[in-house]
Amino acid sequence: MVNYEVMKIKKILLLSKDSTFQVRLTKTGTQREWQITSLTTATQCVATLFAESFDCLIWDTEACNLDTSLATLMLIRHDFFKPMLVLGNTEEVRVQRKLYQTKIDGIFSRQISMDVLGACLEQKWWLYKQITNHDPLSQPVKAKRQQVVSIGPLRVDQTHFEVSKNNEVITLTKKEFQLLNYLISYRGQVLSREQLLNGVWGYELLGSSRIVDIHISHLRDKLEADPKKPQFIKTVRGFGYKLCN
């Protein structure tokens, strides 16, 4: 017999600065017995998402710029195998395409009927539960995200987006951190430039995978004692890069 209580959404994380939408969703949540946590910054959202257990993420594209939304949604999707919906009024095909390439489940307008949104969320949740129950091989096979990862003298706090070396904080750009985090996810494995380009940027770029080499070089400059003789981010000639130690 199916346990329908298990199939229901219970906890939703909302990233939005739109107070009107927050009130509408909260009212609907009360009627449907949802617990809704509302946040206004991407950093808060990621930290909270991995510190607690949520059934669904709703991400408002107006809460931060598009590049931050794309990078953060891709970062979240690596470890969050549950519904991810984007709130936004954009009709621009290019933007919608980029958002979908982060592997979100849908884009909806902030004017959407709450009854329709509720039905959509519950359908998405039901679908994920079906996949989980009947096809476990389709789930991500990565290890669970750790709060702090050690790589020799390096410490990478994946929750708070902080990197330090010998207890001294190292400042990385968002893209550098995302690239490092992706390498950590496949630690010890050789990743091609194309894999890194697709996994980190996730959408079409002007130019070639040379952008990967540039960012690897920047990471080495900041993380390695001798960037010309890297200990952590190794080049595997003819194949790509891998993270060692």
C-alpha positions in Angstrom: 0.0 0.0 0.0 1.3 3.5 -0.9 2.0 5.8 2.0 0.6 9.1 0.7 2.0 11.1 3.6 5.5 10.2 2.4 4.5 11.4 -1.1 3.5 14.9 0.1 5.7 17.9 0.0 6.5 19.1 3.5 9.3 21.6 3.4 10.0 24.3 0.7 12.9 26.6 0.5 12.2 29.9 -1.3 14.8 32.4 -2.5 13.0 35.7 -3.3 12.9 39.4 -2.4 9.3 39.7 -3.7 7.3 40.1 -0.5 4.0 39.8 -2.3 4.9 36.4 -3.7 6.2 35.3 -0.3 2.9 36.2 1.3 0.9 34.3 -1.4 3.1 31.2 -1.2 3.0 31.3 2.6 -0.8 31.4 2.6 -1.0 28.5 0.2 1.6 26.7 2.2 -0.5 27.0 5.4 -3.5 25.6 3.5 -1.5 22.6 2.3 0.5 22.1 5.5 3.8 23.1 3.9 6.7 24.5 5.9 8.2 27.4 4.0 11.6 29.0 4.6 12.1 32.3 2.8 15.5 33.7 2.2 16.8 36.7 0.2 20.4 35.9 -0.7 22.0 33.1 -2.8 24.6 32.4 -0.1 22.0 32.0 2.6 20.0 29.8 0.3 22.8 27.3 -0.4 24.0 27.2 3.2 20.5 26.5 4.4 19.7 24.0 1.7 22.5 21.7 2.7 22.3 22.3 6.4 18.6 21.1 6.5 16.4 18.8 4.5 14.0 20.3 2.0 11.6 18.8 -0.5 11.7 21.5 -3.1 13.6 24.7 -4.0 11.9 27.8 -5.6 14.5 30.3 -7.0 13.5 33.8 -7.9 15.8 35.1 -10.7 15.3 38.7 -9.5 16.9 37.9 -6.1 20.4 38.0 -7.8 21.9 38.5 -11.2 21.6 35.9 -14.0 25.2 34.7 -13.8 24.9 34.1 -10.1 21.6 32.2 -10.6 23.1 30.0 -13.3 26.3 29.2 -11.4 24.5 28.5 -8.1 21.7 26.4 -9.6 24.3 24.2 -11.3 26.2 23.9 -8.0 23.0 22.9 -6.2 21.8 20.5 -8.8 24.9 18.3 -8.4 23.7 17.2 -4.9 19.9 18.1 -4.8 17.9 15.4 -6.5 14.5 17.0 -5.8 12.3 19.6 -7.6 13.9 22.9 -8.5 11.6 25.5 -10.0 12.5 29.0 -11.1 10.4 32.1 -10.6 10.8 34.7 -13.3 8.9 36.7 -15.9 11.5 36.5 -18.6 10.3 35.6 -22.1 13.8 35.8 -23.6 14.5 32.4 -25.2 18.3 32.7 -24.6 17.8 33.2 -20.8 15.2 30.4 -20.6 17.5 28.0 -22.4 20.4 28.8 -20.1 18.2 28.3 -17.0 17.0 24.9 -18.3 20.6 23.9 -19.0 21.2 24.1 -15.2 18.8 21.1 -15.0 15.9 22.9 -13.3 12.4 21.4 -13.5 10.5 24.5 -14.8 10.1 28.2 -15.1 6.9 30.0 -14.0 5.6 33.5 -13.8 5.2 35.2 -10.4 1.6 35.8 -11.5 0.9 32.1 -11.5 -2.2 30.9 -9.8 -1.3 29.4 -6.4 -3.6 26.4 -7.1 -1.7 25.7 -10.3 1.7 26.2 -8.6 0.6 23.8 -5.8 -0.5 21.2 -8.2 2.8 21.6 -10.2 5.0 21.2 -7.0 3.1 18.1 -5.9 3.3 16.6 -9.4 7.1 17.2 -9.5 7.6 15.8 -6.0 5.5 12.7 -6.9 7.6 12.2 -10.0 10.9 12.4 -8.1 9.6 9.9 -5.5 8.7 7.5 -8.3 12.2 7.7 -9.8 13.7 7.2 -6.4 11.6 4.2 -5.6 11.7 2.4 -8.9 15.0 3.5 -10.6 17.7 4.1 -8.0 20.4 4.0 -10.6 19.1 7.2 -12.1 20.1 9.2 -9.0 23.4 11.0 -8.7 26.2 8.7 -7.5 28.4 11.4 -6.0 29.3 11.2 -2.3 27.2 13.4 0.0 28.5 17.0 0.2 30.8 17.5 3.1 30.9 20.7 5.0 34.7 21.0 4.8 37.0 19.1 2.4 40.7 18.8 3.0 43.3 18.7 0.2 46.7 18.8 1.8 47.0 22.2 3.4 43.9 23.4 1.7 40.5 23.6 3.4 37.4 24.0 1.2 34.2 24.9 3.1 31.5 23.9 0.5 28.7 25.3 2.6 30.1 28.8 3.1 32.1 29.1 -0.1 35.4 29.6 1.7 38.9 28.3 0.8 41.9 28.6 3.1 45.5 27.4 2.9 47.5 26.9 6.1 44.6 28.7 7.9 44.9 31.8 5.6 41.8 32.6 3.6 42.2 32.6 -0.2 39.8 34.7 -2.2 38.3 33.0 -5.3 35.9 34.3 -7.8 32.5 32.5 -8.0 33.5 30.7 -11.1 36.9 29.6 -9.7 35.1 28.2 -6.6 32.6 26.4 -8.8 35.4 24.9 -10.9 37.3 23.8 -7.7 34.1 22.3 -6.3 33.5 20.4 -9.5 37.0 19.0 -9.4 36.4 17.9 -5.8 33.2 16.1 -6.8 35.3 14.0 -9.1 38.5 13.9 -7.1 41.1 11.6 -8.5 39.3 11.2 -11.8 40.6 12.7 -15.1 38.2 15.2 -16.5 38.4 16.5 -20.1 38.2 20.2 -20.9 34.8 19.5 -22.5 33.5 17.8 -19.3 34.7 20.7 -17.2 33.2 23.2 -19.6 29.8 21.5 -19.6 29.8 20.7 -15.9 30.9 24.1 -14.6 29.6 26.6 -17.2 26.7 24.4 -18.4 25.7 26.5 -21.3 27.2 27.6 -24.6 30.1 30.0 -24.5 31.6 32.1 -27.2 35.1 30.7 -28.0 36.4 27.3 -27.0 37.3 25.3 -24.0 40.4 27.6 -23.6 38.3 29.3 -20.9 38.9 26.1 -18.8 42.7 26.4 -19.1 42.5 30.1 -18.1 40.5 29.3 -14.9 42.7 26.3 -14.1 45.7 28.6 -14.3 44.1 31.2 -12.0 43.3 28.5 -9.5 46.9 27.2 -9.6 48.2 30.7 -9.0 46.1 31.0 -5.9 46.3 27.4 -4.5 49.7 26.0 -5.5 53.1 26.7 -3.9 54.6 26.6 -7.4 51.9 26.9 -10.1 54.4 25.6 -12.7 54.8 22.4 -10.7 51.3 21.9 -9.3 50.7 19.4 -6.5 46.9 19.5 -6.4 45.5 20.3 -9.9 47.4 18.0 -12.3 47.5 18.1 -16.1 47.0 14.8 -17.7 48.4 15.4 -21.2 46.1 14.5 -24.0 43.1 14.1 -21.6 42.5 17.0 -19.2 42.9 17.7 -15.5 42.5 15.9 -12.2 42.5 16.9 -8.6 45.0 14.9 -6.5 45.6 14.4 -2.7 
